[in-house]
Amino acid sequence: MSDILHWRGSATVMKSVSAGALIAAMLSFSASVEAKTLTAVMHSDLRVIDPGLTTAYITRDHGYMIYDVLLAIDKDFKVQPQMAEFKVSDDKLTYTFTLRDGLKWHDGAAVTPDDCIASLKRWGRNDGMGQKLMDFVASMDAVDAKSFTLKLKEPYGLVLESISKPSSLVPFMMPKRMAETPAGKAISEQIGSGPFKFVQAEFQPGVKAVYVKNTDYVPRKEPASWTAGGKVVKVDRVEWITMPDAQTQVNAIQSGDIDFIENPSFDLLPALKADKDLEVKSIGTLGFQTLGRMNFLFPPFDNVKVRRAAFLAMSQKPVLDALVGNPEYFKVCGAVFGCDTPLATEVGAESLTQGNGMAAAKKALAESGYDGTPVVVMAPTDVVTLKAQPIVAAQLLRDAGFKVEVQATDWQTVVTRRASQKPPKEGGWNMFFTNWVGADILNPIGNVSISGKGTKGGWFGWYDDPKMEELRDKFARATTDDEKKKLAADIQARAFDQVAYIPLGQYEIPSVWRKTITGILPGPATPVFWNVEKKD
């Protein structure tokens, strides 16, 4: 009402305004009042906004708001056209992509094949699955104003699956000038062709990120399904509000001050479920795998014997008890490629799943030559799904005989710091913990935690293992399910022998939203905010 009173009290000024200008101003004011704004508390604060530079899921989620993809995956795990239709030559060596009509960048320019080729090249340089695809690519060339080809040196069975990859790093399309940003440098603009536009002027890291409906976006005609189909935006504005305290989040959603919480605290779920105005439901269809990652560049974990001792000390059950608590939401599981998946195996996982490795860990550490070098563990305090793992793991390491230094920070600091290759004493690190959604770990090409490329394209921690890369290449060329399953077991055995990383179990975490919100989509990489409607 205060704004309306201000308008009424400004009659003297209004007399000098033309009738047309006054009407236009009032219409604009009315529209702003009626604009539908959805307010969400995501799992993390957003700070890194280049989705090509980090696997952090909050940055991936930001990417889905403003960028689009050539291909996408539907709920049946089928590859579907998104920005482009596709066809494959009989010899499986040439893939032709044809852009659909109506594709525009947020600055008004048309999307071109050259933009898409540059975007694929940038993604293929930074992403593990993209790197493997590019090993097989002979060329990518524009054919005309709407089409381009991707030609292979030899057949590769994961071309479409790679380009439709639903989670980090997602092959988002961006203008050529942005995609050609030098390696390791963040893009300087946030210009996509997706269903929302990023409001840079309102971006306050640690406070909020704002997105508005892209009124020029032309959705596909098909119904929305996972990351595929029509991305129909039904609200005018989405605000991501930073609210790290779990109880404050609950108070805010119960009072109606916010509409959606991505990851509420497990401890507070009973109160949320009891509220008749709230919906509590898991929307991540593949769940999460939580894990520990070591830094292979510096002592003590540059020594495989020390890494094996740490592996033996770890146990999934205490981690999951502390992280989740309720067994309804977690599963002890030693499968690198996810529980209950085609490539699931328990090879080498006994100490993790049975929790019976501590005596062997102490013996292995004593025989490893470990000299008491402190293990610097980064411990984020502001993300409910990442707070428990470093604390439990640090104690298990201490029990085995390690000296451990836990350094508390926020998650976005971890995201930034884990990219540093400085020694721990100079601001680097020895170990951090994170989570993968199931979509990111389903096979040896997609699961970047087992990439053995080291500092030449490997994931943070820089695991360097030519033997692992040979096994992954064999998997990439495998033609039968039996062959793939056998190789996956060999790859898991190698990953555990070298301690590429430590899977610490799988879990799901429900999201919560007010019942005035409808259309929340399940998927492999969630949440997304198209298809979502807010009722008065």
N, C-alpha and C positions, 0 to 999 in steps of 0.2 A: 504493500500500500504506500510506502514512503515514496516510491518512484512516481506513482500516480499523483500523489499530493504535490510533488515537485512540479509535475507537468501543469497541474491546475493553477499553481501559484506563480506560473511564469507567463501569465496572460500578456503582460506588457511586451515581453520579448516576442511572443507568438504573433502579435499583430503585425510585426515586420516580416513575418515569414509567409511566403506564398502559400496558397491553399494546397497546391499540388505537393509542395515540399513537406507541409505539415501532415498531409494524409500519408505520404510515403514514410515519414518518420514514425507515425503512429502504427502503421502496418508492420514496420520493422520491429518496433517495440513489442507489439502483440505477438509476433512470430517468435521472438526470443523468449517470451514468457511461456509460450505453449510448446517450445522445443522439448523433445523427450531426451533426457539425459540419464544414462545408465552409469552408476557409480560402482566400481569394483575394487576390492583389495586383492591384489595378486600375491603369488607366493613369495615375491621378492620386489624390492625397489628396483627401478630401471635406471641404469646409468650408462652402460655401453649400448649404443643404439645402431651400431653397424652389424647386421645379422650375418655378415660374411667373416667376421673376425673372432667370434666366440661361440662356443657350443652352449652357453648359458641359456636356459629355457626362457627366461624372461625376455631376452633379446630375440629369440625365435618367435615368441608370442607377439612382440612388437612388430616383427617382420610380417607376420600374417595379417596384421591390421592394415598395413599400407602397401605391401607388395603382393604380386600374384605369381603364379607358377605355370609353366608350360603344361605339365601333366600332374595329375593328383590320384590319390588312392581312395576308393570308396569303401563302404563297410564290409564288402565281400572280398577285400584285399585285391580288387581288380584295378588295373591302371586305366584311368579315364582322361580324355582330353580336357584341358582347362583353358589356357590361353591359345592352345594350338591343337589341331587335328594331326594325326600321324599315320604314316604307312611305312611298311618294312619291305625291302626288296626280297625276292625269292632266295637269293644267296645269303641273306641275313647280314649283308655288309653295308647297306645304305638305308638310312632312316631319313625320311622326308617329313618336315614339320611345316604346317601351313597355319599362319595366325588367323584367328577368327576376326570378324568385323567388329568395329567399335572400340578397339583397344587404344587408349590414350594415356600418356603420362600425366601426372597431376599438374604439370606446367602447360598442358594443352597439346604438346607434340604427339604425333602418332608413334606407336610402338613399331619398330622395324626389325627385320631379321638380324641386322648388324648389332642392334642392342642385345638381342637374345644370345647371339654367338659370344659377344663379349662377356655377358653375364655367366654363361656356362663355363667359359674359360676361367673367370675369377673363382667361381665355385669349385671348379675342378682343380684349381691350384691349392685351395684351402681345406677342402673336405676330404676325409679318408676314402669314402666311397667314390667321390668325384675323381680323386687322384687315380684310383684303380681303373675307372672308366677311361680316363685320358691316356693311360698306358696303351689302350687298344685303339684310340682314335687316330685316324690318319689325317683327316681334315674336316673342317666345318666351313661351309661357304653359302652365301646368299644366292638364291636362284632368281628371285624377282622381288618385288616390293612386299610380298607377303610370305614367301617360302624360303627355307634354307635346308641344306642337307648336312647330315652327320655321317661320315664314311669311316668304316673300321679297317684296320689292318688285317684282322682275322675275326671270325664270329665271337661274340661275347654275349652271354645269356642274360646279363643284368642291365642292359642299356635303359630300357623303359623303367625298370624298378629303381634305377639310380636317379633318373631325372624326375621321377615322381616321389622321391624320398620325402616323407612327411615331417621329419624332425631333424634336429641339428646335425650338420649344417644343411638347411633347406636351400635348394637351388632357386632362390628368388630372382625374378627378372628386374633389372633396373636399366636406366639409360646408359648408353655406351660410355659417355663421358665419366660416369660414376664407376662403372664396372672396370674401367681402365686405370683406376687409382692404383698407384704403385703398391707392390706387395708389402704387407705389414702396416700400411697406412689406412686410417679410417676414412670412409667416404665423408665428404664435406656437406652433402645435402641429404635430405630424406624425401626423395621423389620416386614414388612407385606408380603402379597402375591399378592398385588394389581398391577394395571397397571403402576404405577410410583414408583420410588425409591426416597427417601428423601436424599438430599445431605447435610449431617450434617456439613461438613467442610465449606460450604458456607452460613450456616444459621446465619443471623445477626438480632436478634430481634430489631424491630424498623427501619430496613433497607430493608431486603428482605428474602424470603424463596425460595429455589430452588428445583425443582423436575426434574428427567430425566426419559425417557422412560425405562420401565422394559422389556428388549428384550426377557426375558424368559417367560413372561406372555402369557398364552394361553387363548384367549377370547372365550366366548361361541359363538355358530354359529348364534343364533337368533339376529335380529336387536336390537340395543339399544333402550330402552323404559324406561323413568324415570331412576330409579336406577337398572333396570333389563337389561338382554340381553348382547350382545357382547360389551365389553369395549375395543374397538379398538383405540389404541393411534396413532395419525397421525402427531404428532410433536415430536421433539427430546427432548425438554426441555421446562419447564414452570417456569417462574419467577414471584413470587408475590412481587410487589414493594410497600413499604409503602410510601404513598403520602397523608397525611391527609388534605391538603388544596384543597377545591373543585375546585377553579378556576385553580389551577396548574394541576389538573387532566384533566380538559377540554382542556387546552392548550397542554398538552402532547399527548392526543389522537388525537387532530386535526392535530398536527404536525407529527404524526406517531411514536412518541417515545414510546408509549404504544399501546396495541391492544384492551384492554378490561377494562371497569370500571363496577364493580358490582352494586354499589349504587351511581350514580351521584346525585348531589344536585337537588332537585325539581326546585329550582329557575333557574337553568341553562339548564333545559330540552328544552326550546324553541330554544336556540342557537344550541344545539346538534341535534335537529330534523331538523333544517334548513341546516345542513351540509350534502351534497350529498354523502360524503365518509363514512358516519356513519349510522349504524343501531341502532334504539332505540326501545326496545321491552321488555315487561315483560316476564320473563322466570319462575318465581315462580307461579305455577298454582293455588295454594291455598291461596296466599296472606299471610299477617302477622296480628297477633293480638298484639297490644302493651299494656303494663300493668305496674302497680305499685305493688311492693312487700314490705311488712313490715317485721321487725324483731320482732318475738313473744317472744324473750327471755328477753328483757329489756324494761324498761319504755321509752316512754309512751305506746307503742303498745302491751305490755303484758296485757293491760286492754282492754277487748273487747268493753267496752263502748267508750273508746277513739278511737279504730279502727272504730267503727260505725260512729262516728262523722267525721272522716277523709273520710270515704266512701261517706257520704252524701255531703261533700264539693266538691268532684270530679265531673267533667263534661267532657264528651268525646269531644264535639264539639270544645271548645277552644284548647284542646290538639291537635286534628287533624288539625285544622286551622294552628297552629304554626308548627306542624311537617311536614305536606304535603302541605297545602294551597289550592291546586286544588281539588275540590270535585270529579273530574273525577277519582281520585286515592284513595279515602277513603270512608268509610261507618260507620256512627254511628250505633252501634250494641251492644246490651247487652247480647249476647249469649256467655256463657262460652265456649261452644263447637264449636264455629264458626258460622258465619252468613250462612244462606241458606244450612245448613247441616241437616242430618236426626235427630240430637238431639238438634237442635237449639230451644231456648225458651227465652222469655224476662222476665221470672219470677224474680222479685226483682230488676230489672234494671232501674226502672223509673227515679230515680234521676240522674243516669249516662247518660241516653239517652236524657232526657228532660232538664237537667241542672237546675232543680228546687229545689235542696236540701240544698242551703246555709243557709236559715233561720233555717231549722231543724238541720243543722250541728252545728250552733252556740248554739242552745238550748241544743243539746245533749252533746256538749263539756262542757258547763257550768255545766251540771248535772253529768258529768262523774267522777269528782274528779281530773281532769287534773291539775297538779301543776306548769305548765310552763316549764317542762323539754324540752330542745331543741330537735327538730327532726333533726337528722343528715341525710341529703339527699346526696347521692353520685351522681355526675353529670359529665358524660363523655363529653369531648369537642371535641373529634376527630372522632366521628362516626355520620354521617349525620342523621341516623335514630334514634339516641338516645340523641341528644343534646337538643331538645325542651321540652320533657316531664318533666324532673325535674324542669325546670324553671317555666313552667306553673303551675305544681302541687304545687310547693313551694308557689307560690302566692295565689293559692286557699286555701291552708292550713292556710296561714297567715290571709286571709280574714275571715276564720272561727274562728280565735283566737289562733292558734298554734304559738309557737315560732319556727322558722325554721333556720337551719344553712346549707347552700348549700356548699358542698365541691367539687370544680372542680378538675378533674383528667382525665387521659386517660382511655379508656374502659378496657384495659388489667389490669390496676390497680383495676378497679371495679371487674373484673372477679376473680382476686386473693383475694381481700379484702372481697368480699361478702361471702367467705367460712369461714371467721373468726367468732368465737363465743365470741370474746372479747367484753366488754361493749363499747359503742360509745366513751366514754372518753379515752379509751385505744386503739384506733385505729379501733374500730368496727363501726357499722352503725345502722341506724333506717329504712332507706328506699332506694330502688334503683328501676330503671326502665329498662325494657328489652322488647324484642319482641319474640313471638313464631311464627314459620311458622304454617300454618293451619294443616299440617300433625301431629303436636305435640299436638293438643288440641281436636281432633275429638271425643274422648270418655273419660269417667271418669278414665279409667286405664292409658291411655296415657298422659293425662293432669296432669303433676306432681305438678302443682301449687295448686291443691286441695288435694294432698296426706296429710293425717293427721298423719303421722308417727313421727312428731317432730324430735328430735335429733337421733332417731333410724331409720334413713334411709330417712328422709324427705328432701325436697328441701331447698335451702338456705332461711333462714327466720324461718324454723323449726316450721311450723304450726302443732300443736299437738291437734288432735281431734278424739278420739276413735269412736264417733258417725259417723263421716265421713267415717272412715275405715269400719264400719259395712255396710254403704250404698254402698261403693265401692265393698265390697265383694258380696253383693246382686246383683249388676250389673254384676259382673264377672260370676255369676251363672245363670243369666237370660237367658231364651231360646227363647223368642218371642220379636219381634220388639216393640210391644205395651208395654210390661213390661220394656224394656230398656228405652223407651222414658219417661215413668212415673218416673222411678228411676232417669233418668238424670235430670228431672225437680226438683225432691226432692233434688238431690245433689247440683244443682245450688242454690236453695233456702238456703240450709245449708251453702254453700260457702259464699254467700252474708251476711247471718246472722252473721257468725263468721268472716267475712272479710278475707277469705283465701288469696285473692288477689283482685286487682281492674282492670278489663279489661277496656281499654281506647279507644276501637274502632279498626277497621280493615282497612288495607290499602295495596296497592301494590306499588312497586317502580320498574320502568323499569331499565334494564341494557343497556349499550351502548357498541358497538364494531365496529371496522373498517370493511368495507365490504370485505376486503381481508380475513376475518375470516368467515368460514362457519361451519355448523354442531353443533352450540350451542343447547344443549338439554333443553327443558322445563322439569319441574319436581317438586316434593314436597319438595326437599331439594337441592337447586341449589346454585351456579353453579357447574357442573362437567366438566372436561377437556378431557375426552376421547371422541372420535367421532368428535373432533374439528380439522379442517384443516386450515392451513395458506397458502395462495397463495402469490407468489412473487409480 
